[in-house]
Amino acid sequence: MNKLKYLVFTIYILASSLILLFPPFRYIYASGAYKNAGYGFLFSPPQLNSINASVDVPMLLCEFIIITTLYFFGLRISSKQN
């Protein structure tokens, strides 16, 4: 593995770790409606009065898809550098 591929892989691992540690949250009301709660530490989710926020899984999956796509583009670019 050349240095550029290693750098791309390292950035991908760091970005994935940060996304898992600080995921997007949302408030889900009793009526089924939801509101964005922003990002927060996984083990300390935001609170609004008595409503706890839960992880916004669809947004988290979109972020992983974007980061993984960028990772594969980075791998293709780094393999063309040789």
Long-range contacts (C-beta under 8 A, 24 or more apart in sequence): 2-78, 2-81, 2-82, 4-78, 4-81, 5-75, 5-78, 5-79, 7-78, 8-71, 8-74, 8-75, 8-78, 9-71, 11-74, 12-67, 12-68, 12-70, 12-71, 12-74, 15-67, 16-64, 16-67, 19-60, 19-63, 19-64, 19-67, 23-55, 23-56, 23-60, 24-55, 24-56, 24-59, 24-60, 24-63, 25-53, 25-54, 25-55, 25-56, 26-53, 26-54, 26-56, 26-59, 27-51, 27-53, 28-54
